């Protein structure tokens, strides 16, 4: 019996050119390289005989299912994603794809983030989702604006000290 899960929040269907290329490369790698390897190994495991006690066969079937699930997701997702081209007319305002440097009003700590699509979020690289509370608060604000953000740890105030766009 399957567990019922409520539908997830709809994520914004926007992505940077680099993120789109990475997802397309992942799809290509899964479909052209990894899946054929797993299917070949699955066929070899099936040829060994009794499948009910064959751990290799069970593992490879599960692995193929995971790859197929990811391929199905990427195929559908890549169809709906939009890649905005060029820089915005106002380069001092915060829009999708911007690198932002912010300073915490109380502590003076600074942080640098890039606003990207939900499919390419990476905290280690400083990439935050356009759907995150911080990004939503920063969007359409300008250089030197003060922003109050409702974070999970509580409200925080930041000042935008730099806005940059890649060419």
NORKANOR-V344406 format. One record per residue. N is the residue number from 1. RES is the residue in three letters. PHI is phi in degrees with one decimal (none if undefined). Layout:
<<N/RES/PHI> <N/RES/PHI>>
//
This chain:
<<1/UNK/none> <2/UNK/-81.8> <3/UNK/-83.6> <4/UNK/-83.5> <5/UNK/-125.2> <6/UNK/-67.0> <7/UNK/-62.4> <8/UNK/-73.8> <9/UNK/-66.5> <10/UNK/-69.4> <11/UNK/-96.1> <12/UNK/-65.0> <13/UNK/-91.3> <14/UNK/-137.6> <15/UNK/-155.6> <16/UNK/-77.6> <17/UNK/-59.5> <18/UNK/-64.3> <19/UNK/-63.9> <20/UNK/-62.2> <21/UNK/-62.9> <22/UNK/-63.8> <23/UNK/-65.3> <24/UNK/-64.1> <25/UNK/-65.5> <26/UNK/-63.7> <27/UNK/-60.2> <28/UNK/-62.1> <29/UNK/-61.3> <30/UNK/-63.0> <31/UNK/-76.8> <32/UNK/-94.6> <33/UNK/-116.3> <34/UNK/-68.8> <35/UNK/-63.2> <36/UNK/-59.6> <37/UNK/-62.8> <38/UNK/-67.1> <39/UNK/-62.8> <40/UNK/-63.4> <41/UNK/-66.5> <42/UNK/-65.2> <43/UNK/-63.8> <44/UNK/-64.5> <45/UNK/-68.2> <46/UNK/-67.2> <47/UNK/-73.7> <48/UNK/-75.0> <49/UNK/120.8> <50/UNK/-53.7> <51/UNK/-79.5> <52/UNK/-68.7> <53/UNK/-116.3> <54/UNK/-100.0> <55/UNK/-65.8> <56/UNK/-62.9> <57/UNK/-62.9> <58/UNK/-62.2> <59/UNK/-62.5> <60/UNK/-67.2> <61/UNK/-64.3> <62/UNK/-64.5> <63/UNK/-62.8> <64/UNK/-63.9> <65/UNK/-63.4> <66/UNK/-65.0> <67/UNK/-64.8> <68/UNK/-62.0> <69/UNK/-63.3> <70/UNK/-66.9> <71/UNK/-62.0> <72/UNK/-61.8> <73/UNK/-62.2> <74/UNK/-63.0> <75/UNK/-60.2> <76/UNK/-70.2> <77/UNK/-67.5> <78/UNK/-63.1> <79/UNK/-66.9> <80/UNK/-98.3> <81/UNK/-70.5> <82/UNK/-111.7> <83/UNK/-112.0> <84/UNK/-70.0> <85/UNK/-106.0> <86/UNK/78.4> <87/UNK/-94.9> <88/UNK/-70.1> <89/UNK/-64.8> <90/UNK/-101.9> <91/UNK/-81.4> <92/UNK/-94.5> <93/UNK/-100.3> <94/UNK/-90.2> <95/UNK/-133.6> <96/UNK/-55.4> <97/UNK/89.6> <98/UNK/-77.3> <99/UNK/-91.9> <100/UNK/-121.6> <101/UNK/-112.1> <102/UNK/-123.4> <103/UNK/-122.4> <104/UNK/-69.1> <105/UNK/-61.9> <106/UNK/-82.8> <107/UNK/-90.4> <108/UNK/82.1> <109/UNK/-66.7> <110/UNK/-112.3> <111/UNK/-145.0> <112/UNK/-122.7> <113/UNK/-134.1> <114/UNK/-119.3> <115/UNK/-86.4> <116/UNK/-129.9> <117/UNK/-72.9> <118/UNK/-62.3> <119/UNK/-79.6> <120/UNK/-124.9> <121/UNK/-63.5> <122/UNK/-151.2> <123/UNK/-62.0> <124/UNK/-63.9> <125/UNK/-86.3> <126/UNK/83.0> <127/UNK/-95.0> <128/UNK/-112.2> <129/UNK/-70.6> <130/UNK/-63.3> <131/UNK/-88.1> <132/UNK/-73.1> <133/UNK/-57.3> <134/UNK/-65.5> <135/UNK/-64.2> <136/UNK/-61.8> <137/UNK/-70.1> <138/UNK/-81.7> <139/UNK/-56.4> <140/UNK/68.6> <141/UNK/-83.5> <142/UNK/-115.5> <143/UNK/-53.9> <144/UNK/72.9> <145/UNK/-75.3> <146/UNK/-101.1> <147/UNK/-126.3> <148/UNK/-104.9> <149/UNK/-120.7> <150/UNK/-92.2> <151/UNK/-96.7> <152/UNK/-56.3> <153/UNK/-82.0> <154/UNK/123.9> <155/UNK/-68.3> <156/UNK/-142.2> <157/UNK/-114.4> <158/UNK/-132.1> <159/UNK/-117.0> <160/UNK/-81.4> <161/UNK/-107.3> <162/UNK/-159.1> <163/UNK/-135.1> <164/UNK/-134.7> <165/UNK/-126.2> <166/UNK/-80.6> <167/UNK/-72.8>>
//
